[in-house]
Amino acid sequence: MTEKRPKPKCCAITRVSDFRRHECSNNAKVERNGKWYCGAHDPVVRAERQAKRDAVDDARHERKRARWRMNVAAPGLLAALEDAVGTAELGSCADGTQVTRWRAAIAKAEGADR
């Protein structure tokens, strides 16, 4: 009759408190570098999950940075657009539809067209 070997347990330490270590009580699924890990504490899986979280965070931070850059640049862009409208009204360098679109953009930037 074959002996039944106990399933290896995960070797990850889940928390340390009051000078006591608490090891994970899950059955191990995979062996990495001579140590057994469950599905939740497998170093490769944890690294993949962390990389995915980092990518989401990086995308969110990039969107925030883009909004911030636009907010910083908006006053200068608005002033340049107002100058362009004033110049176009004095001369004939732009047709009426361009000037109308520029005025609408200025009104929207100033909050008149919400």
C-alpha distances in whole Angstrom, upper triangle without the diagonal:
4,6,9,12,16,18,21,24,28,30,33,35,37,40,41,43,44,43,39,37,35,32,31,29,27,24,25,25,27,27,30,31,28,28,27,29,29,31,34,34,33,36,37,37,39,41,42,43,45,47,47,49,51,52,53,55,57,58,59,61,63,64,65,67,68,70,71,73,74,76,77,79,80,83,84,84,85,88,88,88,91,93,92,94,97,97,97,99,102,101,100,97,95,95,95,92,90,92,91,88,88,90,87,85,87,87,83,83,85,84,86,84,81
4,6,9,12,15,17,21,24,26,30,32,34,37,38,40,42,40,36,34,32,29,28,26,24,21,21,22,23,23,27,28,25,25,23,25,25,28,31,31,30,33,33,33,35,38,38,39,42,43,44,45,47,49,50,51,53,55,56,57,59,61,62,63,65,67,68,69,71,72,74,75,77,80,81,80,82,85,85,85,88,90,89,90,93,94,93,96,99,98,97,94,92,92,92,89,87,89,88,84,85,87,84,81,84,84,80,79,82,80,83,81,78
4,6,9,12,15,18,22,23,27,29,31,33,35,37,38,36,33,31,29,26,25,23,22,19,19,20,22,22,25,26,23,22,21,23,23,26,29,28,28,31,32,32,34,36,37,38,40,42,42,44,46,47,48,50,52,53,54,56,57,59,60,62,63,65,66,68,69,71,72,74,75,78,79,79,81,83,83,83,86,88,88,89,92,93,92,95,97,97,96,93,91,91,91,88,86,88,87,83,84,85,83,80,82,82,79,78,80,79,82,80,77
4,6,9,12,15,19,21,24,26,28,30,32,34,36,34,31,28,26,23,22,19,18,15,16,17,19,19,23,24,21,20,18,20,20,23,25,25,25,28,29,29,31,33,34,34,37,39,39,40,43,44,45,46,48,50,51,52,54,56,57,58,60,62,63,64,66,67,69,70,72,75,76,75,77,80,80,80,83,85,85,86,89,90,89,91,94,94,93,90,88,88,88,85,83,85,84,80,80,82,79,77,79,79,75,75,77,75,78,76,73
4,6,9,12,15,17,21,23,25,28,29,31,33,31,28,25,23,20,19,17,16,13,13,15,16,16,20,21,18,17,15,17,17,20,23,22,22,25,26,26,28,30,31,32,34,36,37,38,40,42,43,44,46,47,48,50,52,53,54,56,58,59,60,62,64,65,66,68,69,72,73,73,75,78,78,78,81,83,82,83,86,87,87,89,92,92,91,88,85,86,86,83,81,83,82,78,78,80,77,75,77,77,73,72,75,73,76,74,71
4,6,9,12,14,18,20,21,24,26,28,29,28,24,22,20,17,16,13,13,10,11,13,15,15,19,20,17,15,13,15,15,18,20,20,20,23,24,24,25,28,29,30,31,34,35,35,38,39,40,41,43,45,46,47,49,51,52,53,55,57,57,59,61,62,63,65,67,70,71,70,72,75,75,75,78,80,80,81,84,85,85,87,89,89,89,86,83,84,84,80,79,80,79,76,76,78,75,72,74,74,71,70,72,70,73,72,69
4,6,10,12,15,18,19,22,24,27,29,27,24,21,19,15,14,11,10,7,7,9,11,12,16,18,15,13,10,12,11,14,17,16,16,19,21,21,22,25,26,26,28,30,31,32,34,36,36,38,40,41,42,44,46,47,48,50,52,53,54,56,58,59,60,62,63,66,67,67,69,72,72,72,75,77,76,77,80,81,81,83,86,86,85,82,80,80,80,77,75,77,76,72,72,74,71,69,70,71,67,66,68,67,70,68,65
4,7,9,12,15,16,20,21,24,26,25,21,18,16,13,11,10,9,6,6,8,10,10,13,15,12,10,7,9,9,13,15,14,14,17,18,19,20,22,24,24,26,28,29,30,32,34,35,36,38,39,40,41,44,45,46,47,50,51,52,53,55,56,58,60,61,64,65,65,67,69,70,70,73,75,74,76,78,79,79,81,84,84,83,80,78,79,79,75,73,75,74,71,71,72,70,67,69,69,65,64,67,65,68,67,64
4,6,9,11,13,16,18,21,23,22,18,15,13,9,8,6,6,5,5,9,10,11,13,15,13,10,7,7,8,11,12,11,12,15,17,17,18,21,22,22,23,26,27,27,29,32,32,33,35,37,38,39,41,43,43,45,47,48,49,51,53,54,55,57,58,61,63,62,64,67,67,68,70,72,72,73,76,77,77,79,82,82,81,78,76,77,77,73,71,73,72,68,68,70,67,65,66,66,63,62,64,62,66,64,61
4,6,9,10,13,16,19,22,20,17,13,11,8,6,7,6,6,5,8,9,9,11,13,12,8,5,4,5,9,9,8,9,12,14,14,14,17,19,19,20,23,24,24,26,28,29,30,32,34,34,35,38,39,40,41,44,45,45,47,49,50,51,53,55,58,59,59,61,63,64,64,67,69,68,70,73,73,73,76,78,78,78,75,72,73,73,70,68,70,69,65,65,67,64,61,63,63,60,58,61,59,62,61,58
4,7,9,12,14,17,19,18,15,11,10,6,7,9,9,10,8,11,11,10,11,12,11,7,6,6,8,12,11,9,10,11,15,15,14,17,19,19,20,23,24,24,26,28,30,30,32,34,35,35,38,40,40,41,44,45,45,47,49,50,51,53,55,58,59,59,61,63,64,64,67,68,68,70,73,73,74,76,78,78,78,75,73,74,74,71,69,70,69,66,65,67,65,62,63,64,60,59,61,60,63,62,59
4,6,9,11,15,18,16,14,10,9,6,6,9,10,11,10,12,12,12,12,13,13,9,8,7,8,11,10,6,9,10,13,13,12,15,17,17,17,20,22,21,23,26,26,26,28,31,31,32,34,36,36,38,40,41,42,44,46,46,47,50,51,54,55,55,57,60,60,61,63,65,65,67,69,70,70,73,75,75,75,72,70,71,71,68,66,67,66,63,62,64,61,58,60,60,57,55,57,56,59,58,55
4,6,7,11,14,13,10,7,6,4,6,10,11,14,13,16,16,16,15,16,16,12,12,10,12,14,12,9,12,13,16,16,14,17,20,19,18,22,23,22,23,27,27,27,29,32,32,32,35,37,36,38,40,41,41,43,46,46,47,49,51,54,55,55,57,59,60,61,63,65,65,67,69,70,71,73,75,75,75,72,70,72,71,68,66,67,67,63,62,64,61,58,60,60,57,55,57,56,59,58,55
4,7,10,14,13,11,8,6,6,6,9,11,14,14,17,17,18,18,19,19,15,14,12,12,14,11,9,13,13,17,16,14,17,19,17,17,21,22,20,22,25,25,25,28,30,30,30,33,35,34,36,39,39,39,42,44,44,45,48,49,52,53,53,55,57,58,59,61,63,63,65,67,68,69,71,73,74,73,71,68,70,69,66,64,65,64,61,60,61,59,56,57,57,54,53,54,53,56,55,52
4,7,10,10,9,6,5,7,9,12,14,17,18,20,21,21,21,22,22,18,17,15,16,17,14,13,16,16,20,19,17,19,22,20,19,23,24,22,24,27,27,26,29,31,30,31,34,35,35,36,39,40,39,42,44,44,45,48,49,51,53,53,55,57,58,59,61,63,64,65,67,69,69,71,73,74,74,71,69,70,70,67,65,66,65,61,61,62,60,57,57,58,54,53,54,53,56,56,53
4,7,7,6,5,6,9,11,14,17,20,20,23,23,23,22,23,23,19,19,18,19,21,18,16,19,19,23,22,20,22,25,23,22,26,27,25,26,30,30,28,31,34,33,33,36,38,37,38,41,42,41,44,46,46,46,49,51,53,55,55,57,59,60,61,63,65,66,67,69,70,71,73,75,76,76,73,71,73,72,70,67,68,67,64,63,64,62,59,59,60,57,55,56,55,59,58,55
4,5,5,7,8,12,14,16,19,23,23,26,27,27,26,27,26,23,23,21,22,24,21,19,22,23,26,26,23,25,28,26,25,29,30,28,29,32,32,31,33,36,35,35,38,40,38,40,43,43,42,45,48,47,48,51,52,54,56,57,58,60,61,62,64,66,67,68,70,72,72,74,76,77,78,75,73,74,74,71,69,69,68,65,64,65,63,60,60,61,57,56,57,56,59,59,56
4,5,8,10,14,17,19,22,25,26,29,30,29,29,29,29,25,25,24,25,27,24,23,26,26,30,29,26,29,32,30,29,32,34,31,32,36,36,34,37,39,38,38,41,43,41,43,46,46,45,48,51,50,50,53,55,57,58,59,61,63,64,65,67,69,70,71,73,75,75,77,79,80,81,78,76,78,77,74,72,72,72,68,67,68,66,63,63,64,60,59,60,58,62,62,59
4,7,10,13,16,19,22,24,25,28,28,27,27,27,26,23,24,23,24,27,24,22,25,25,28,29,26,28,31,30,28,32,34,32,32,36,36,35,37,40,39,39,42,44,42,43,47,47,46,49,52,51,51,54,56,58,59,60,62,64,65,66,68,70,71,72,74,76,76,78,80,81,82,79,77,79,78,75,73,74,73,70,69,69,68,64,65,65,62,60,61,60,64,64,61
4,7,10,13,15,18,21,22,25,25,25,25,25,24,21,21,20,21,24,21,19,22,23,27,26,24,26,29,28,27,31,32,30,32,35,35,34,37,39,39,38,42,43,42,44,47,47,47,49,52,51,52,55,57,59,60,61,62,65,66,67,69,71,71,73,75,76,77,79,81,82,82,79,77,78,78,75,73,74,73,70,69,70,67,64,65,65,62,60,62,60,64,64,60
4,6,10,12,15,18,18,21,22,21,21,21,20,17,17,16,17,20,18,16,19,19,23,23,21,23,26,25,24,28,29,28,29,32,33,32,34,37,36,36,40,41,41,42,45,46,45,48,50,50,51,53,55,57,59,59,61,63,64,65,67,69,70,71,73,74,75,77,79,80,80,77,75,76,76,73,71,72,71,68,67,68,66,63,64,64,61,59,60,59,63,62,59
4,7,9,12,15,16,19,20,20,20,21,20,17,16,15,15,17,15,14,17,18,22,21,19,22,24,23,23,26,28,26,28,31,31,31,33,36,35,36,39,40,40,41,44,45,45,47,49,49,50,53,54,57,58,59,60,63,64,64,66,68,69,70,73,74,74,76,79,79,79,76,74,75,75,72,70,71,70,66,66,67,64,62,62,63,59,58,59,58,61,61,57
4,6,9,11,12,15,16,16,17,18,17,13,12,11,11,14,13,11,14,15,19,18,17,20,22,21,21,25,26,25,27,30,30,30,33,35,35,35,38,40,40,41,44,45,45,47,49,50,51,53,55,57,59,59,60,63,64,64,67,69,69,70,73,74,74,76,78,79,79,76,74,75,74,71,69,70,70,66,66,67,64,61,63,63,59,58,60,58,62,61,58
4,6,9,10,13,14,15,16,18,17,13,11,9,8,11,10,9,12,14,17,16,15,18,20,19,20,23,24,23,25,28,28,28,31,33,33,34,37,38,38,40,42,43,44,46,48,48,50,52,53,56,57,57,59,62,62,63,65,67,67,68,71,72,72,74,77,77,77,74,72,73,72,69,67,68,68,64,64,65,62,60,61,61,58,56,58,57,60,59,56
4,7,9,12,15,16,18,20,18,15,12,10,9,12,11,11,14,17,19,18,18,21,23,21,23,26,26,26,28,31,31,31,34,36,36,37,40,41,41,43,45,46,47,49,51,51,53,55,56,59,60,60,62,65,65,65,68,70,70,71,74,75,75,77,80,80,79,77,74,75,75,71,70,71,70,66,66,67,65,62,63,63,60,59,61,59,62,61,58
4,6,9,12,14,16,19,17,14,10,8,6,9,9,10,12,15,17,16,16,19,20,19,21,24,24,24,27,29,29,30,33,34,34,36,38,39,40,42,44,45,46,48,50,50,52,54,55,58,59,59,61,64,64,64,67,69,69,70,73,74,73,75,78,78,78,75,72,73,73,69,68,69,68,64,65,66,63,60,62,62,59,58,60,58,61,60,56
4,7,10,12,14,17,15,12,9,8,6,9,10,11,12,15,17,16,17,20,21,20,23,25,25,26,28,30,31,32,34,36,36,38,40,41,42,44,46,47,48,50,52,53,54,56,57,60,62,61,63,66,66,66,69,71,70,72,75,75,75,77,80,80,79,76,74,75,74,71,69,71,70,66,66,68,65,63,64,65,61,60,62,61,64,62,59
4,6,8,11,14,12,9,6,5,4,7,10,9,9,12,14,14,15,18,19,19,21,23,24,25,27,29,29,31,33,34,35,37,39,40,41,43,45,46,47,49,50,51,53,55,56,59,60,60,62,64,65,65,67,69,69,70,73,74,74,76,79,79,78,75,73,73,73,70,68,70,69,65,65,67,64,62,63,64,60,59,62,60,63,62,58
4,7,10,13,13,11,7,6,5,6,10,10,8,12,12,12,14,17,17,17,20,22,22,24,26,27,28,30,31,33,34,36,37,39,40,42,43,45,46,48,49,51,52,54,55,58,59,58,60,63,63,63,66,68,67,69,72,73,72,75,77,77,76,73,71,71,71,68,66,68,67,63,64,65,63,60,62,63,59,58,61,59,62,60,57
4,7,10,10,8,6,6,7,8,11,10,7,10,10,11,13,15,15,17,19,20,21,23,25,26,27,29,30,32,33,35,36,38,39,41,42,44,45,46,48,50,51,53,54,57,58,57,60,62,62,62,65,67,66,68,71,71,71,74,76,76,75,72,70,71,71,67,66,67,67,63,63,65,63,60,62,62,59,58,60,59,62,60,58
4,7,6,5,4,6,9,11,13,11,8,10,11,12,14,16,17,18,20,21,23,24,26,27,29,30,32,34,35,36,38,40,41,42,44,46,46,48,50,51,52,54,55,58,59,59,61,64,63,64,67,68,68,69,72,73,73,75,78,77,76,73,71,72,73,69,67,69,69,65,65,67,64,61,63,64,61,59,62,61,64,62,60
4,5,5,6,7,11,12,13,11,8,8,9,11,13,13,15,17,18,19,21,23,24,25,27,28,29,31,33,34,35,38,39,39,41,43,44,45,47,49,49,51,53,56,57,56,59,61,61,61,64,66,65,67,70,70,70,73,75,75,74,71,69,70,71,67,65,67,67,63,63,65,63,60,61,62,59,57,60,59,63,61,58
4,6,8,10,14,15,17,14,11,10,11,14,15,15,18,20,20,21,24,25,25,27,30,30,31,33,35,35,37,39,40,41,43,45,45,46,49,50,51,52,55,57,58,58,60,63,62,63,66,67,67,69,72,72,72,75,77,76,76,72,71,72,73,70,67,69,69,65,65,67,65,62,63,64,61,59,62,61,65,63,61
4,7,10,14,16,17,14,12,13,14,17,17,18,20,22,23,24,26,28,28,30,32,33,34,36,38,38,40,42,43,44,46,48,48,50,52,53,54,56,58,61,61,61,63,66,66,66,69,71,70,72,75,75,75,78,80,80,79,76,74,75,76,73,70,72,72,68,68,70,68,65,66,67,64,62,65,64,67,66,63
4,7,10,13,14,11,10,11,13,15,15,16,19,20,21,23,25,26,26,29,30,31,32,35,36,36,38,41,41,42,44,46,47,48,50,52,52,54,56,59,60,59,62,64,64,65,68,69,69,71,73,74,74,77,79,79,78,75,73,74,74,71,69,71,70,67,66,68,66,63,64,65,62,60,63,62,65,64,61
4,7,10,12,9,8,10,12,13,14,16,18,19,20,22,24,25,26,28,30,30,32,34,35,36,38,40,41,42,44,46,46,48,50,51,52,54,56,59,60,59,61,64,64,65,67,69,69,70,73,74,74,76,79,78,78,74,73,74,74,70,68,70,70,66,66,67,65,62,64,64,61,60,62,61,64,63,60
4,7,8,6,5,8,10,10,11,14,15,16,17,19,21,21,23,25,26,27,29,31,32,33,35,37,38,39,41,43,43,45,47,48,49,51,53,56,57,56,58,61,61,61,64,66,66,67,70,71,71,73,75,75,75,72,70,71,71,67,65,67,66,63,62,64,62,59,60,61,57,56,59,57,61,59,56
4,5,6,6,10,11,10,11,14,15,15,17,19,20,20,23,25,25,26,29,30,31,32,35,36,37,38,40,42,43,44,46,47,49,51,52,55,56,56,58,60,61,61,63,65,65,66,69,70,70,72,75,75,74,71,69,69,69,66,64,66,65,61,61,63,60,57,59,60,56,55,57,56,59,57,54
4,6,6,9,10,8,9,12,12,12,15,17,17,18,20,22,22,24,26,27,28,30,32,33,34,36,38,39,40,42,44,45,46,48,49,52,53,53,55,58,58,58,60,62,62,63,66,67,67,69,72,72,71,68,65,66,66,63,61,63,62,58,58,60,57,54,56,57,53,52,54,53,56,54,51
4,6,9,10,8,7,11,12,10,12,15,15,16,18,20,20,21,24,25,26,27,30,31,32,33,35,37,38,40,41,42,44,46,47,50,51,51,52,55,56,56,58,60,60,61,64,65,65,67,70,70,69,66,64,65,64,61,59,61,60,56,56,58,55,52,54,54,51,50,52,50,54,52,49
4,6,9,8,7,10,12,11,12,15,16,16,18,20,21,22,24,26,27,28,30,32,32,34,36,37,38,40,42,43,44,46,47,50,51,51,53,56,56,56,59,61,61,62,65,66,66,68,70,71,70,67,65,66,66,62,60,62,61,57,57,59,56,54,55,56,52,51,53,52,55,54,51
4,6,5,6,9,10,11,12,14,16,16,18,20,21,22,24,26,27,28,30,32,33,34,36,38,39,40,42,43,44,46,48,51,52,51,53,56,56,56,59,61,61,62,65,66,66,68,70,70,70,66,64,65,66,62,60,62,61,58,57,59,57,54,56,56,53,51,54,53,56,55,52
4,6,5,6,9,10,10,12,14,15,16,18,20,21,22,24,26,26,28,30,31,32,34,36,36,38,40,41,42,44,46,49,49,49,51,54,54,54,57,59,59,60,63,64,64,66,68,68,68,64,63,64,64,61,59,60,60,56,56,58,56,52,54,55,51,50,52,52,55,53,51
4,5,5,6,9,10,11,13,14,15,17,19,20,21,23,25,26,27,29,30,31,33,35,36,37,39,41,41,43,45,48,48,48,50,53,53,53,56,58,57,59,62,62,62,64,67,66,66,62,61,62,62,59,57,58,58,54,54,56,54,51,53,54,50,49,52,51,54,52,50
4,5,5,6,9,10,11,12,14,15,17,18,20,21,23,24,26,28,29,30,32,34,35,36,38,39,40,42,43,47,48,47,49,52,52,52,55,57,56,57,60,61,61,63,66,65,65,61,59,60,61,57,55,57,56,53,53,55,52,49,51,52,48,47,50,49,52,50,47
4,5,5,6,9,10,11,12,14,15,16,18,20,21,22,24,26,27,28,30,32,32,34,36,37,38,40,42,45,46,45,47,50,50,50,53,55,55,56,59,60,60,62,64,64,64,61,59,60,60,57,55,56,55,52,52,53,51,48,50,50,47,45,48,47,50,49,46
4,5,5,6,9,10,10,12,14,15,16,18,20,21,22,24,25,26,28,30,31,32,34,36,36,38,40,43,44,43,46,48,48,48,51,53,53,54,57,58,58,60,62,62,62,58,57,58,58,55,53,54,54,50,50,52,50,46,48,49,46,44,47,46,49,48,45
4,5,5,6,9,10,11,13,14,15,17,19,20,21,23,25,25,27,29,30,31,33,35,36,37,39,42,43,42,44,47,47,47,50,52,51,53,56,56,56,58,61,61,60,57,55,56,56,53,51,52,52,48,48,50,48,45,47,48,44,43,46,45,48,46,44
4,5,5,6,9,10,11,12,14,16,17,18,20,22,23,24,26,28,29,30,32,33,35,36,38,41,42,41,43,46,46,46,49,51,50,52,55,55,55,58,60,60,59,56,54,55,55,52,50,51,51,47,47,49,46,43,45,46,42,41,44,43,46,44,41
4,5,5,6,9,10,10,12,14,15,16,18,20,21,22,24,26,26,28,30,31,32,34,36,39,40,39,41,44,44,44,47,49,49,50,53,54,54,56,59,59,58,55,53,54,54,51,49,50,50,46,46,47,45,42,44,45,41,40,42,41,45,43,41
4,5,5,6,9,10,10,12,14,15,16,18,20,21,22,24,25,26,28,30,31,32,34,37,38,37,40,42,42,42,45,47,47,48,51,52,51,54,56,56,56,52,50,52,52,49,47,48,48,44,44,46,44,40,42,43,40,38,41,40,44,42,40
4,5,5,6,9,10,11,13,14,15,17,19,20,21,23,24,26,27,29,30,32,33,36,37,36,38,41,41,41,44,46,45,47,50,50,50,53,55,55,54,51,49,50,50,47,45,46,46,42,42,44,42,39,40,41,38,37,39,38,42,40,37
4,5,5,6,9,10,11,12,14,16,17,18,20,21,22,24,26,27,28,30,31,35,36,35,37,40,40,40,43,45,45,46,49,50,50,52,54,54,54,51,49,50,50,47,44,46,45,41,41,43,41,37,39,40,36,35,38,37,40,38,36
4,5,5,6,9,10,10,12,14,15,16,18,20,21,22,24,25,26,28,30,33,34,33,35,38,38,38,41,43,43,44,47,48,48,50,53,53,52,49,47,48,49,46,43,45,44,41,40,42,40,36,38,39,36,34,37,36,39,38,36
4,5,5,6,9,10,10,12,14,15,16,19,20,21,23,24,25,27,28,32,32,31,34,36,36,36,39,41,41,42,45,46,45,48,50,50,50,46,44,46,46,43,40,42,42,38,38,40,38,34,36,37,34,32,35,35,38,36,34
4,5,5,6,9,10,11,13,14,15,17,18,20,21,23,24,26,27,30,31,30,32,35,35,35,38,40,40,41,44,45,45,47,49,49,49,46,44,45,44,41,39,41,40,36,36,38,36,32,34,35,31,30,33,32,35,34,31
4,5,5,6,8,10,11,12,14,15,16,18,20,21,22,24,25,29,30,29,31,34,34,34,37,39,39,40,43,44,44,46,49,49,49,46,44,45,45,42,39,41,40,36,36,37,35,32,33,34,31,29,32,31,34,33,31
4,5,5,6,9,10,10,12,14,15,16,18,20,21,22,24,27,28,27,29,32,32,33,35,37,37,38,41,42,42,44,47,47,46,43,41,43,43,40,38,39,39,35,34,36,34,31,32,34,30,28,31,31,34,33,31
4,5,5,6,9,10,11,12,14,15,17,18,20,21,22,26,26,26,28,31,30,30,33,35,35,36,39,40,40,42,44,44,44,41,39,40,40,37,35,36,36,32,32,33,31,28,30,31,28,26,29,29,32,30,28
4,5,5,6,9,10,11,12,14,16,17,18,20,21,24,26,25,27,29,30,30,32,35,34,36,38,39,39,41,44,44,44,41,39,40,40,37,35,36,35,31,31,32,30,27,29,29,26,24,27,26,30,28,26
4,5,5,6,9,10,10,12,14,15,16,18,20,23,24,23,25,28,28,29,31,33,33,35,37,38,39,41,43,44,44,41,39,40,40,37,35,36,35,32,31,32,31,27,28,29,26,24,27,26,30,29,27
4,5,5,6,9,10,10,12,14,15,16,18,21,22,21,23,26,26,27,29,31,31,32,35,36,36,38,41,41,41,38,36,37,37,35,32,33,33,29,28,30,29,25,26,28,25,23,26,26,29,28,26
4,5,5,6,9,10,11,12,14,15,16,20,21,20,22,25,25,25,27,29,29,30,33,34,34,36,39,39,39,36,34,35,35,32,30,31,30,27,26,28,26,22,24,25,22,20,23,22,26,24,23
4,5,5,6,9,10,10,12,14,15,18,20,19,21,24,24,25,27,29,29,30,33,34,35,37,39,40,40,37,35,36,36,33,31,31,31,28,26,28,26,23,23,24,21,19,22,21,25,24,22
4,5,5,6,9,10,10,12,14,17,18,18,20,22,23,23,26,27,28,29,32,33,33,35,38,38,38,35,34,35,35,33,30,31,31,27,26,28,26,23,23,25,22,20,22,22,26,25,24
4,5,5,6,9,10,10,12,15,16,15,17,20,20,20,23,25,25,26,29,30,30,32,35,35,35,32,30,32,32,29,27,27,27,24,23,25,23,20,21,22,19,17,20,21,24,23,22
4,5,5,6,9,10,10,13,15,14,16,19,19,19,22,24,24,25,28,29,29,31,34,34,35,32,30,31,31,28,26,26,26,23,21,23,21,18,18,20,17,14,17,17,21,20,19
4,5,5,6,9,10,12,14,14,16,18,19,20,22,24,24,26,28,29,30,32,34,35,35,33,31,33,33,30,28,28,28,25,23,24,23,19,19,21,18,15,18,18,22,22,21
4,5,5,6,8,11,12,12,14,16,17,18,20,22,22,24,26,27,28,30,32,32,33,30,29,31,31,29,26,26,26,23,21,23,22,18,19,21,18,15,18,19,23,22,22
4,5,5,6,9,10,9,11,14,14,15,17,19,19,21,23,24,25,27,29,30,30,28,26,28,27,25,22,23,23,20,18,19,18,15,15,17,15,12,15,16,19,19,18
4,6,5,8,10,10,11,14,15,15,17,19,20,21,23,25,26,27,30,31,31,29,27,29,28,27,24,23,23,21,19,19,19,15,15,16,14,11,13,14,18,18,17
4,6,7,8,10,11,13,14,15,17,19,20,22,23,24,26,28,29,30,31,29,28,30,30,28,25,24,25,22,20,21,21,17,16,18,17,13,15,17,20,21,21
4,6,6,6,9,10,11,12,14,16,17,18,20,21,22,24,26,27,28,25,24,26,26,25,22,21,22,20,17,18,19,15,14,17,16,12,14,17,20,20,20
4,5,5,6,9,10,10,12,14,15,16,18,20,21,22,24,26,26,24,22,24,24,22,19,19,19,17,14,15,15,12,11,13,12,8,11,13,16,16,17
4,5,5,6,9,10,11,12,14,15,17,18,20,21,23,24,26,24,23,25,24,23,20,19,20,18,15,15,16,13,11,13,13,9,10,13,16,17,18
4,5,5,6,9,10,11,12,14,15,17,18,20,21,23,24,22,21,23,23,23,19,18,20,18,15,16,17,14,12,15,15,12,13,16,18,20,21
4,5,5,6,9,10,10,12,14,15,16,18,20,21,22,19,18,20,21,20,16,15,17,15,11,13,14,11,10,13,13,10,12,15,17,18,19
4,5,5,6,9,10,11,12,14,15,17,19,20,21,19,18,20,19,18,15,14,15,13,10,10,12,9,7,10,10,7,9,12,14,15,17
4,5,5,6,9,10,11,12,14,15,17,18,20,18,18,20,20,20,17,15,16,15,12,12,14,12,9,12,14,11,11,15,16,18,20
4,5,5,6,9,10,10,12,14,15,16,18,16,15,18,18,18,15,13,16,14,11,12,14,12,10,14,15,13,14,17,19,19,22
4,5,5,6,9,10,10,12,14,15,16,14,13,15,15,15,11,10,12,11,7,9,11,9,7,11,12,11,12,15,16,16,19
4,5,5,6,9,10,11,13,14,16,15,14,16,15,15,13,10,12,12,8,8,11,10,7,10,13,11,11,15,15,16,19
4,5,5,6,9,10,11,12,14,13,13,16,16,17,14,11,14,14,10,11,14,13,11,14,16,15,15,19,19,20,23
4,5,5,6,9,10,11,12,10,9,12,13,14,10,9,12,12,8,10,13,12,11,14,16,15,16,19,19,20,23
4,5,5,6,9,10,11,10,9,11,10,11,9,6,9,10,7,7,11,11,10,12,15,14,15,18,17,18,21
4,6,5,6,9,11,11,11,13,13,14,12,9,12,13,10,10,14,14,12,14,17,17,17,20,19,20,24
4,5,5,6,9,8,9,12,13,15,12,10,14,15,12,13,16,16,15,18,20,19,20,23,22,23,26
4,5,5,6,6,6,8,9,11,9,7,11,12,10,11,15,15,14,17,19,19,20,23,22,22,25
4,6,7,9,8,9,9,12,11,8,11,13,11,11,15,16,15,17,20,20,20,23,21,22,25
4,7,9,10,12,12,15,14,11,14,17,15,15,18,19,18,20,23,23,23,26,24,25,29
4,6,8,10,12,15,13,12,15,17,15,16,20,20,19,22,24,24,25,28,26,27,30
4,6,7,9,12,11,11,14,16,15,16,19,20,20,22,24,25,26,28,27,27,30
4,7,10,12,10,10,14,15,14,16,18,19,19,21,23,23,25,27,26,26,29
4,7,8,6,7,10,11,11,13,15,16,16,19,20,21,22,25,24,23,26
4,6,6,7,9,10,11,13,15,16,17,19,20,22,23,25,23,22,26
4,6,5,6,9,10,11,12,14,15,16,18,20,21,23,21,20,23
4,5,5,6,9,10,10,12,14,15,16,18,20,21,19,18,21
4,5,5,6,9,10,11,12,14,15,16,18,20,19,18,21
4,5,5,6,9,10,10,12,14,15,16,18,17,16,20
4,5,5,6,9,10,11,12,14,15,17,15,14,17
4,5,5,6,9,10,10,12,14,15,14,13,15
4,5,5,6,9,10,11,12,14,14,13,16
4,5,5,6,9,10,11,12,11,11,14
4,5,5,6,9,10,11,9,8,11
4,5,5,6,9,10,10,9,11
4,5,5,6,9,9,9,12
4,5,5,6,5,6,9
4,5,5,6,5,7
4,5,8,8,9
4,6,8,9
4,6,6
4,6
4
